[in-house]
Amino acid sequence: MTDVAARAGVSRALVSIVFRDRPGASAGTRARVLAAAEAIGYRPDSAAQRLARGRSRAVGVMTTVGEPFEAELIETIYAEAGVLGYDVLLTARTAARGELVAVEELLAHRCEALVLLGPEMSDELLAELATRTTVAVVGRGVAGVDSAHTADADGVRRAVEHVAAAGHRAIMHVDGGGGPNARARRAGYLRGMADADLCAEARVLPGAYDEAAGIAAARLLLAGDELPTAVLAGNDRCALGLLDTLRRAGVEVPGQVSVVGYNDDRVSRLAHVDLTTVRQDAAALARGAVRAVAARLDDPRSEPVELMLPPHLVVRGTTGPARSQTGPTGAAVPEDRVSSKA
């Protein structure tokens, strides 16, 4: 600001008045100060200004590199934070960079609040973190911490109900491993199988929320004696790996195996993918999380809020009738020969 003042021929205090948009400078002086700042490439440090007033008004967001569903969340987080007068700082966890490192980085940059997308750390660690700063978790409910998530168990239960209604009995679940909502989705699968009187057919294959898990699951199934008639993947990324591997092996989807994902990522909606999946309302989850931290910053004594949204089953081209309606070679039986019982 000293350089701007010297170039404009005014005092540093007057430059400060102009940049804070306070009264005390004429229109001509304001124009001269702004022109001098433009000429030397000066921009006010808004972060420093906010800190000088005792607030950073910055929300730190932790995400996962390469996770398409979280990318959709971030779009709305930016928009909602802007409406509420907050900046957004992003950090990411990777295979070589843990969640605690990512969180501490955000705190070091003086973020007032944290929005954690799909954290894998324990409930105990999240609760302890919430005693240090304002936290909202997206992806699962945590006792004593603001959260926004989908009723995941109900979503997978609906997926089981859908394929069971199409005549499927050999329905398998490739789970999300240690993912934040994998336990709820496993529970929903088992509940759905019980509701369909298929407990004896239930089979959970350990997996993860990525394409590699889907590829590994498909290879394991292809090496077995008989394929299941339907597979419910832990999320859409896992389902995509599964789909690609099955199709490359000549398995017809959904003619021989139906596949269901979870999330409704953008790629799942493409015509050549056309994945049946369980949709989460990414925009509503993101808005809920940002509003939760903003409300807690205004009133730290308020009770934690848990926003739980209903899932929506989206039926597309990767699910169909069970392969009991296919011939011995895997070719589809003509429609007029399909038994109504099947």
C-alpha positions as CSV (number, residue, x, y, z in Angstrom):
1,M,0.0,0.0,0.0
2,T,3.0,2.3,0.5
3,D,3.9,1.8,-3.1
4,V,0.4,2.6,-4.2
5,A,0.3,5.7,-2.0
6,A,3.6,7.0,-3.5
7,R,2.5,6.5,-7.1
8,A,-0.9,8.1,-6.5
9,G,0.5,11.0,-4.4
10,V,-1.6,10.3,-1.4
11,S,-1.1,8.9,2.2
12,R,-1.0,5.3,3.0
13,A,-4.0,5.8,5.3
14,L,-6.0,7.2,2.3
15,V,-5.1,4.1,0.3
16,S,-6.4,1.9,3.1
17,I,-9.7,3.9,3.2
18,V,-10.1,3.3,-0.6
19,F,-9.5,-0.4,-0.4
20,R,-11.8,-0.8,2.6
21,D,-14.4,1.2,0.7
22,R,-14.9,3.5,3.7
23,P,-15.9,7.2,3.5
24,G,-13.2,9.8,3.5
25,A,-11.9,9.9,-0.1
26,S,-13.3,11.8,-3.0
27,A,-14.3,10.1,-6.3
28,G,-11.2,11.5,-8.0
29,T,-8.9,10.3,-5.3
30,R,-10.5,6.8,-5.4
31,A,-10.0,6.6,-9.1
32,R,-6.3,7.7,-8.8
33,V,-5.6,5.2,-6.1
34,L,-7.2,2.3,-8.0
35,A,-5.4,3.3,-11.2
36,A,-2.1,3.3,-9.3
37,A,-2.8,-0.1,-7.8
38,E,-3.7,-1.5,-11.3
39,A,-0.5,-0.1,-12.8
40,I,1.8,-1.8,-10.3
41,G,-0.3,-5.0,-10.1
42,Y,-1.3,-4.6,-6.4
43,R,-4.2,-6.6,-5.0
44,P,-5.5,-6.3,-1.4
45,D,-4.8,-9.3,0.7
46,S,-8.4,-10.2,1.6
47,A,-7.3,-13.0,3.9
48,A,-5.1,-10.7,5.9
49,Q,-7.9,-8.2,6.1
50,R,-10.3,-10.8,7.5
51,L,-7.8,-12.0,10.0
52,A,-7.3,-8.4,11.2
53,R,-11.0,-8.4,12.0
54,G,-10.6,-11.7,13.9
55,R,-12.3,-14.0,11.3
56,S,-10.8,-15.8,8.4
57,R,-14.2,-16.7,6.9
58,A,-12.6,-19.7,5.2
59,V,-14.0,-23.2,5.1
60,G,-11.5,-26.0,4.5
61,V,-12.7,-29.0,2.5
62,M,-11.0,-32.4,2.4
63,T,-11.6,-34.5,-0.7
64,T,-10.3,-37.5,-2.4
65,V,-8.3,-37.3,-5.6
66,G,-10.1,-38.9,-8.5
67,E,-13.5,-39.3,-6.8
68,P,-16.2,-38.0,-9.2
69,F,-19.0,-37.9,-6.7
70,E,-17.0,-35.6,-4.4
71,A,-16.3,-33.4,-7.4
72,E,-20.0,-32.8,-7.7
73,L,-20.2,-32.0,-4.0
74,I,-17.4,-29.4,-4.3
75,E,-19.2,-27.5,-7.0
76,T,-22.1,-26.8,-4.7
77,I,-19.9,-26.2,-1.7
78,Y,-18.2,-23.3,-3.6
79,A,-21.5,-21.9,-4.6
80,E,-23.2,-22.2,-1.1
81,A,-20.1,-20.9,0.7
82,G,-20.0,-17.9,-1.6
83,V,-23.6,-17.0,-0.9
84,L,-22.9,-17.2,2.9
85,G,-19.7,-15.0,2.5
86,Y,-17.1,-17.7,3.0
87,D,-14.0,-18.7,1.0
88,V,-13.2,-22.3,0.3
89,L,-9.8,-24.0,0.6
90,L,-9.3,-27.5,-0.7
91,T,-7.0,-30.2,0.3
92,A,-6.9,-33.9,-0.7
93,R,-6.0,-37.2,0.8
94,T,-4.2,-39.7,-1.4
95,A,-2.7,-43.2,-1.0
96,A,0.5,-41.5,0.3
97,R,-1.1,-38.6,2.1
98,G,-3.3,-39.4,5.1
99,E,-6.4,-37.6,6.3
100,L,-4.8,-36.2,9.5
101,V,-2.1,-34.5,7.4
102,A,-4.7,-33.0,5.1
103,V,-6.8,-31.8,8.1
104,E,-3.8,-30.2,9.8
105,E,-2.9,-28.4,6.6
106,L,-6.3,-26.8,6.5
107,L,-6.1,-25.8,10.2
108,A,-2.6,-24.3,9.6
109,H,-4.2,-22.1,6.9
110,R,-6.6,-20.8,9.6
111,C,-9.7,-22.3,8.3
112,E,-12.6,-21.5,10.6
113,A,-14.4,-24.7,9.8
114,L,-13.9,-28.0,8.1
115,V,-16.1,-30.0,5.7
116,L,-14.8,-33.5,5.4
117,L,-16.0,-35.5,2.4
118,G,-16.2,-39.2,3.1
119,P,-13.6,-39.3,5.9
120,E,-12.4,-42.8,6.9
121,M,-11.1,-41.8,10.3
122,S,-12.9,-43.2,13.3
123,D,-15.9,-41.6,15.0
124,E,-13.8,-41.0,18.0
125,L,-11.2,-39.1,16.1
126,L,-13.9,-37.0,14.3
127,A,-15.6,-36.2,17.7
128,E,-12.2,-35.1,19.1
129,L,-11.5,-33.0,16.1
130,A,-14.9,-31.3,16.6
131,T,-13.8,-30.2,20.0
132,R,-10.9,-28.3,18.4
133,T,-12.8,-26.7,15.5
134,T,-16.1,-26.6,13.6
135,V,-16.6,-29.8,11.6
136,A,-19.2,-31.2,9.3
137,V,-18.9,-34.7,7.8
138,V,-20.4,-35.6,4.5
139,G,-21.1,-39.3,3.8
140,R,-22.0,-40.7,7.2
141,G,-23.5,-39.8,10.5
142,V,-21.2,-39.3,13.5
143,A,-22.5,-38.8,17.1
144,G,-21.9,-35.3,18.3
145,V,-20.7,-34.0,15.0
146,D,-22.7,-32.1,12.3
147,S,-23.2,-34.4,9.3
148,A,-25.0,-34.9,6.0
149,H,-25.5,-38.3,4.4
150,T,-27.8,-40.5,2.5
151,A,-29.8,-43.4,4.0
152,D,-27.3,-45.8,2.4
153,A,-28.8,-49.0,3.9
154,D,-32.2,-48.2,2.5
155,G,-30.6,-47.4,-0.9
156,V,-28.9,-50.8,-1.3
157,R,-32.0,-52.5,0.1
158,R,-34.0,-50.9,-2.7
159,A,-31.5,-52.2,-5.2
160,V,-31.8,-55.7,-3.9
161,E,-35.6,-55.4,-4.1
162,H,-35.3,-54.2,-7.7
163,V,-33.2,-57.2,-9.0
164,A,-35.1,-59.7,-6.9
165,A,-38.4,-58.5,-8.5
166,A,-36.7,-59.3,-11.9
167,G,-36.3,-62.9,-10.8
168,H,-32.7,-62.8,-9.5
169,R,-31.7,-65.0,-6.6
170,A,-27.9,-65.3,-7.0
171,I,-27.4,-61.7,-6.0
172,M,-23.9,-60.7,-4.8
173,H,-22.5,-57.6,-3.2
174,V,-19.0,-56.2,-3.8
175,D,-18.7,-54.0,-0.7
176,G,-16.7,-50.8,-0.1
177,G,-14.2,-52.4,2.3
178,G,-13.2,-49.9,4.9
179,G,-15.1,-47.0,3.2
180,P,-17.0,-44.6,5.4
181,N,-20.5,-46.0,4.6
182,A,-19.6,-49.5,3.5
183,R,-21.0,-51.0,6.7
184,A,-24.4,-49.4,6.1
185,R,-24.5,-50.6,2.5
186,R,-23.6,-54.1,3.6
187,A,-26.3,-54.0,6.1
188,G,-28.8,-52.8,3.5
189,Y,-27.8,-55.6,1.2
190,L,-28.3,-58.3,3.9
191,R,-31.6,-56.7,4.9
192,G,-32.8,-56.8,1.3
193,M,-31.8,-60.4,0.9
194,A,-33.6,-61.3,4.1
195,D,-36.7,-59.4,2.9
196,A,-36.6,-61.4,-0.3
197,D,-36.2,-64.7,1.6
198,L,-32.8,-65.1,0.0
199,C,-30.5,-65.3,3.1
200,A,-29.1,-68.6,1.9
201,E,-28.0,-66.9,-1.4
202,A,-26.3,-63.9,0.3
203,R,-22.7,-63.4,-0.6
204,V,-20.5,-60.4,0.2
205,L,-17.2,-60.0,-1.6
206,P,-14.7,-57.6,0.0
207,G,-13.9,-54.7,-2.2
208,A,-13.3,-51.0,-2.2
209,Y,-14.6,-47.8,-3.8
210,D,-12.6,-47.8,-6.9
211,E,-12.3,-49.4,-10.4
212,A,-9.6,-51.8,-9.3
213,A,-11.9,-53.4,-6.8
214,G,-14.5,-54.0,-9.5
215,I,-11.9,-55.5,-11.9
216,A,-10.6,-57.8,-9.2
217,A,-14.1,-58.9,-8.2
218,A,-15.0,-59.6,-11.9
219,R,-11.9,-61.7,-12.4
220,L,-12.7,-63.7,-9.3
221,L,-16.2,-64.4,-10.5
222,L,-15.0,-65.3,-14.0
223,A,-12.7,-67.9,-12.4
224,G,-15.5,-69.5,-10.5
225,D,-17.8,-72.3,-11.5
226,E,-20.9,-70.1,-12.1
227,L,-21.5,-66.4,-12.3
228,P,-24.1,-64.7,-10.0
229,T,-27.1,-63.3,-11.9
230,A,-26.7,-59.9,-10.3
231,V,-24.0,-57.9,-8.6
232,L,-24.5,-54.8,-6.5
233,A,-21.3,-52.8,-6.4
234,G,-20.3,-50.6,-3.4
235,N,-20.3,-47.5,-5.7
236,D,-20.3,-46.6,-9.3
237,R,-16.5,-46.6,-9.7
238,C,-16.4,-50.3,-8.6
239,A,-19.4,-51.0,-10.9
240,L,-17.5,-49.6,-13.9
241,G,-14.5,-51.8,-13.3
242,L,-16.8,-54.8,-13.0
243,L,-18.7,-53.9,-16.1
244,D,-15.6,-53.4,-18.2
245,T,-14.0,-56.7,-17.2
246,L,-17.2,-58.7,-17.7
247,R,-17.9,-57.3,-21.1
248,R,-14.3,-57.8,-22.2
249,A,-14.7,-61.5,-21.2
250,G,-17.7,-61.8,-23.4
251,V,-20.3,-61.7,-20.6
252,E,-23.5,-60.0,-21.6
253,V,-24.8,-57.3,-19.3
254,P,-27.6,-57.5,-18.4
255,G,-28.3,-60.7,-20.4
256,Q,-26.1,-62.9,-18.2
257,V,-25.3,-60.6,-15.3
258,S,-27.1,-57.5,-14.1
259,V,-25.0,-54.8,-12.4
260,V,-26.0,-52.0,-10.0
261,G,-23.8,-49.2,-8.7
262,Y,-24.2,-46.5,-6.1
263,N,-23.9,-42.6,-6.3
264,D,-25.1,-41.9,-9.9
265,D,-21.8,-40.4,-11.0
266,R,-21.8,-38.4,-14.2
267,V,-20.1,-41.1,-16.2
268,S,-22.8,-43.6,-15.2
269,R,-25.3,-41.5,-17.1
270,L,-23.5,-41.8,-20.4
271,A,-25.4,-43.7,-23.1
272,H,-22.6,-46.4,-23.5
273,V,-22.5,-47.0,-19.7
274,D,-26.2,-46.6,-18.9
275,L,-25.6,-47.9,-15.3
276,T,-28.5,-48.7,-13.0
277,T,-27.5,-47.1,-9.7
278,V,-28.7,-45.5,-6.5
279,R,-28.6,-41.7,-6.7
280,Q,-27.5,-39.5,-3.9
281,D,-28.5,-35.8,-4.0
282,A,-25.0,-34.3,-4.1
283,A,-26.2,-30.7,-4.2
284,A,-28.4,-31.1,-1.1
285,L,-25.7,-32.9,0.9
286,A,-23.2,-30.2,0.1
287,R,-25.6,-27.3,0.9
288,G,-26.5,-29.0,4.2
289,A,-22.9,-29.4,5.2
290,V,-21.9,-25.8,4.5
291,R,-25.0,-24.4,6.2
292,A,-24.3,-26.6,9.2
293,V,-20.8,-25.2,9.8
294,A,-22.0,-21.6,9.1
295,A,-24.8,-22.0,11.7
296,R,-22.3,-23.5,14.2
297,L,-19.9,-20.6,13.7
298,D,-22.8,-18.2,14.5
299,D,-23.9,-20.3,17.5
300,P,-21.2,-22.7,18.8
301,R,-23.6,-24.0,21.5
302,S,-26.2,-25.3,19.1
303,E,-26.9,-29.0,19.0
304,P,-25.3,-31.1,16.2
305,V,-27.4,-31.5,13.2
306,E,-27.7,-34.8,11.2
307,L,-29.1,-34.4,7.7
308,M,-30.1,-37.8,6.3
309,L,-31.6,-37.7,2.8
310,P,-33.5,-40.5,1.0
311,P,-31.8,-42.4,-1.8
312,H,-33.3,-42.7,-5.3
313,L,-33.0,-45.9,-7.4
314,V,-32.3,-45.0,-11.0
315,V,-33.0,-48.0,-13.4
316,R,-31.1,-48.0,-16.6
317,G,-29.7,-50.6,-19.0
318,T,-27.4,-52.7,-16.9
319,T,-30.2,-54.5,-15.1
320,G,-32.8,-56.9,-16.6
321,P,-34.5,-60.3,-16.0
322,A,-32.4,-63.0,-14.4
323,R,-30.6,-65.3,-16.7
324,S,-33.0,-68.1,-16.0
325,Q,-34.6,-66.6,-19.1
326,T,-31.5,-67.3,-21.2
327,G,-30.8,-70.4,-23.2
328,P,-28.0,-72.9,-22.3
329,T,-25.5,-71.0,-24.4
330,G,-26.3,-67.7,-22.9
331,A,-28.3,-66.5,-25.8
332,A,-31.6,-64.8,-24.9
333,V,-34.7,-66.8,-25.3
334,P,-37.2,-65.1,-27.6
335,E,-39.7,-63.0,-25.7
336,D,-42.7,-65.1,-26.6
337,R,-41.0,-68.2,-25.0
338,V,-40.3,-66.5,-21.6
339,S,-42.2,-68.1,-18.8
340,S,-44.4,-65.7,-16.8
341,K,-43.1,-67.4,-13.6
342,A,-39.6,-66.4,-14.4
